[in-house]
Amino acid sequence: MAAQSSKTSKAINMEDRLRDLIDLVLSSLDDPVDGAALAERAHFSRDHLDRLLAAATGESPVALRRRLLLERAAWQLRAGVPPTEAAEVAGYGSVAAFSRAFSRAYGAPPSAYDGEVQLPAPNGIHFHPPAGLLIPSTPRSDLTDRMVSHHLDRVRELLRAAASLSDEELEREIRPGLVVVWFEGEEPSAALMCERLVYTLEVWVAAIDGREVPAAGVGDWLPRFERAAKDFARIAKRIRDRGAYDDAFVDALCEPPQSFTYGGVLSHVLAFGAVRRETLAGVLAQLGADVSEGDPIVWEFNHSRHSSVRSGAPSP
C-alpha cells in the first residue's frame, strides 16, 4: 500500500512539474526566446528540457511554442487583426516569413484565413483564447460522477449543520409557501427540507432496487442519509457504466405504477435536490448555522486537493 501511495505521489508530482514546464512555455509566448533561453528559465539543460517535454507531449519546447504562436495568430486573424500585426506578435521578423510559416501550417495565407484555430497536435495542448492554454486532463470522472458526488457531499454538510441547531429552530417556518416539487406541498421549515432531502433519496433507491418504501421520518437524518447516499452513488455508477440512461424501469411504488428512465430519475433527484438543498443552506445560515457557499467549483478544488494529500502528494 505504501509503495502504491509513493507511486501515486510521484505521478502527481511529475504531472505538476510538467504543468509548470507547459506554463513556462505559455508565459514565454510574448518574449523573444529560443530553446536555450527556455531551458535556462526551467533550470535545465536544453537537452534535458527537450527530452522531458518531447517524452510527455510529443513536441520539443520550441515546436510547441511555435505551434501555439501560430494558433494564437490564427485566432487573431479571425478576429480582424491585420497580418502585419499578427506576424509581429507571433515573433516573426517579416510578414513574408510569417506568411510562409502560416501557409505551410494552415494551407491558406494569413490574408484569407477564416478556418479552425487548432492545428494537429500529438498531445491535445492548444492555444485557448484570449491568452491561455487548453490542456487535456487524465480522465478521472464524468459529469454524472461529479454532480452526484457534489450533491451528496453538499447534503451531508447541510445535515451536519442542521444537527447543530435546536429542534425549535429547525421547526421554525422560515420559508412559508415554498414549494419545491409540486406534488409534495409546502416545506417552510429547515426540518421539513432535511426530511424531504433524505426521504426522496430513500424512496428512489427503493424504487430502482425494487425494495419496499421505507417509513418516512423514522430515525435521525444523517444515518438514514448515509445509507441511502451509498446506495444512490452505487446505482448512479451502475447506470453510467452500462450507459443505461435511456433504459426504463417500472416504478411499482407509484399509484398507479409508472415507467421512468434511469437518466430521468437521476436528473429529477439532482435538479429538485439542488433547489431544496440550496434553499436549506440559506435557511440554516439564517438560523445561525455554519454552511459553505456550496459552489461545485470550490468543492472540486477542495476534493482534488484532499485526494492529493491522502495520496501523499503535497497540497498546493
Secondary structure, 3 states (H helix, E strand, C coil): CHHHHHHHHHHHHHHHHHHHHHHHHHHCCCCCCCHHHHHHHHCCCHHHHHHHHHHHHCCCHHHHHHHHHHHHHHHHHHCCCCHHHHHHHCCCCCHHHHHHHHHHHHCCCHHHCCCCCCCCCCCCCEEECCCEEECCCCCCCCHHHHHHHHHHHHHHHHHHHHCCCCHHHHHCECCCCCECCCCCCECCEHHHHHHHHHHHHHHHHHHHHCCCCCCCCCCCHHHHHHHHHHHHHHHHHHHHHHCCCCCEEEECCCCCCEEEEHHHHHHHHHHHHHHHHHHHHHHHHHCCCCCCCCCHHHHHHHHHHHHHHHHCCCCC
